[in-house]
Amino acid sequence: MSNPNTTHFGFKQVATEEKVALVRGVFDSVAAQYDVMNDLMSLGIHRIWKRIAVQLSNVRTGEHVLDLAGGTGDLTTLFSKRVGKTGEIVLADINSAMLRTGRDRLINRGLVGNIHYAQVNAECLPFADNSFDCVCIAFGLRNVTDKDAALRSMYRVLKPGGRVIVLEFSHPIDKITEKVYDFYSFNLLPKIGGLVAKDEESYRYLAESIRMHPKQDELKKMMEDAGLERCEYFNMTQGIVAIHRGYKL
């Protein structure tokens, strides 16, 4: 039986109340090199995954979007083109260093006016019920301590007819991909992190956190339990990444 007072931080068990601070420390450390590392880790494929996630969101002109755990703003940039001047995007992250990096990048790109910023915890979003047409969380849900609470919170702030999009590293669907992916994740990725971001341990944690994340069908069930309907998922790159989608009807 699991202990409600402890949770996992990578492969380690830690006190539940400590995880937020530990995750914050990881992203404080890697914020400056986050985008460079994403390109190196995925060979640039993360940009394709994000574009597909935005396409699956079906976001249209004038809609309101919450880019949760939005980090350095890649998804917000894509959503901004879709919602136009009449729409609105809130770039939200629990980590202030990531949020500052994202804000600076977007301002430098000239993306101002319809983008707002908020430092929030996904488990208890400080927004009114029925506020957003789409809530998207990309590569962030696995770092949340109470994923069920976060999914319920996303459901609450979603408008009827709105959708939740979860883009996340997942679990390979064949053994060959799984073996290659494991070797890369635990042998090469931390070394790359050490060389580029000067932080081998944070990237070891990131690899471990992916393995501890719920499998595709389990996450689908969690979304349904949070109230979302018509839930489905799309495997990308042999299941290394999955995009989950659910609706508030």
N, C-alpha and C positions, 0 to 999 in steps of 0.2 A: 504494500500500500504506500502511495507516495506521501511525502511529508509536505504539508502546505507551507511550512516555514522555510523550506529550501527549494531552490530551482537550479537549473543548469546554466553554467556560463561556459560555453563550449562543452568539453567533456567533464568539467569540474562541477561539483555540487557546491553552491554558495548560499548564504542566507538570502531569502527573497528580497529583503529590503536593500541589499547591497548591489543587486544586479544593475539597476539603472546607472549607478555611479561607475560601475566597472565598464559598462557599454559606452558611457560618455567618455571615459578615459581612452578607449580604443579609437573613437572617432575624433576626439581632440587631437590625437596623435597623427592620424592619417589624413585629416581634412585637406591639408595643403597639396598632397600628392594623390588625392582620391581619384581624380579623373584619369591621371596618367596610369595609375595602377589598374583601373577598370579596363583601359585599353589593352594593357599588357596581359592582364589575367584572362581576358576573353578574346584576345586577338582582334579587338574591335567589334566583335559580334554583339556586345551589349547594346550598341546603338540600333541594331536591327530588332532585337528583342523589344526595346522600348518603343520603337515605331509601331511594331505590331500590337503592343499593348494599347497604345493610343488609338489605333484603328479599331480595335475591339471594344473600346470604350464608347464608340459612337457619339462622341461629344460633338455638339453642333454650335453654330453661331449664337451668341447671347446666353449661353449656359454658364452656370457657376460650378467650378471644379475645386476640390480640395486635393492637393498634391501632398500626401502625407508621407513623412520621412523623406521629403523631397530633396534633401541634401543639396547638391550643387546645382540643381535646377534644370537638368536635362529634360525631364518630363514637362516641367512648367513651360520651357521654351516651345515644345511641340504643341502643348495645349493652347498656348497663347495664340498661335496661328489659327487654331480652330475656333476659339470662342470670339475672336475679334474684339473690337472696341466696346461692343455692347455687353460682352461677357466679363467674367471675373474669375481669377485664379487666386487661391490662397496657397502659398508655398509654406509648408509647416514642417518643423523638425524639432525633436526634443533637444538636439545638440546645437548650442549657440555657435560653435566654431563652424560647423557645416552650414548653418543658416546664413552666417555672415559671408562665407565663401560663395554660396549660391546667390545671395543678394548682389554682391559685388559683380559677379559674372553677368547677371541679367541686366544690371544697370549699364555695364560696359557694352553690352549688345544693343543698348537703346530700348530695352523692353521695360517700359514704365507705363503707369497709368491704370492698367487693369490687373496688376499683380500686387498682392498684399502679402505680408510676412507675419508668421506667428510661431512662437516657441511653445510647443504643446506636447503633452503626453498622450499617445494614441489611446490609452486605456480610459481616459476621461476627457474627451474633447470639449473645449469651452465654447461650443457653438450651439445655436438654437436648434431645436428639432426641425427636420425638413428644410435644411438650409442649402443643400448641394444637389446638383443633378448627377454628379459623379464624384466618387471618392476613390482615389488611386493610391496604392502604396507599393512602391517598387524597391525590392531588396531591403526592406525594412521590417517586415512582420517577424522574421526569425529572431530579431534582436529584442522584441517586445517580451516583457516578463509574463504578462497574462494575456495571451493571444485571444482567448474567448472574450474577455472584457473589451479588448480593442475592436473586435469584430462587432460586438453589440453596440459599441459607441459609434462606429462607422454607420451601422444600420440606422441608429437614432437620428443622425444628422442628415441622412439621405432623404431626398424628396420622394414621394410616391412616383414610381416610374423610373427612379434613378438606379444607378448601378455601381457596384463595388468592383474594382479591378485590383487583383493582387498579382504582381509580377515578382517571382521569387525563385532563387535557386532551389532545385528540387532533387528528385532521385532518378537516376538513369533507369531506362526501361529494359536494358539488356546487359548481360554480364560483362561483355567485352568493354563496352563504354564505361561501365562501373569500375572495372579494374584500372583502365587507363586514367580515368578521372581521379580515382583514389591516389594513384601514384603521383599524379600532377599536384593534387591538392596538398598532400602531406610531405612531399619531398621537394617539389620545385617552387610552389607558391610562397611558402615562408622565406625561402632564399631570395626570391625576387623582391618580396617586401622588405627584406633586410637591406638589399642593395639600393633600391629606389626610394623607399619611404623611411629607411633607417629604422625599421620596426618589424623585426621578424615575428615577435610574439603576437602582435595584433593580427597579423595575417594567418598565424596558426589558429587563433581563436576564430577568425572568419571561416576557415575551412571546417573547424569542428562544429560551429554553429549551423552550418548547412546540413551536416549529417544528423543533427538533433532536431531539425525542422520536420514537421509532420509530412508524411507522404501525400501524394496527390489526392487519393480518395479520402484520406483522413481530414485534410484541410477542407475539402468539399463538404464533408459532413459537418465540420465545425461552422462553416458559413451558413449551412442550412439551420443548424441549431441556434444561430444568432438571429434568425428570422428571414434571411435572404432566400429567395426562390429562384427556380430555373437555373440553379447553379451548375456550372460546367467548367472544364479546364482543357487547356490546349498545351500539349507537350512541345517544347522547342529543343532542338539539338539533342535528340534522343532522351529527353527527360531531364537533362542537366538543368534546364529552366522550365517552369510551367507558368502559364497565365491562367488564373482563375477568375471567373466572372459570375456575379450573382445580382439579382434585381430585388428592389423593394416594390412590391406590387400593391 
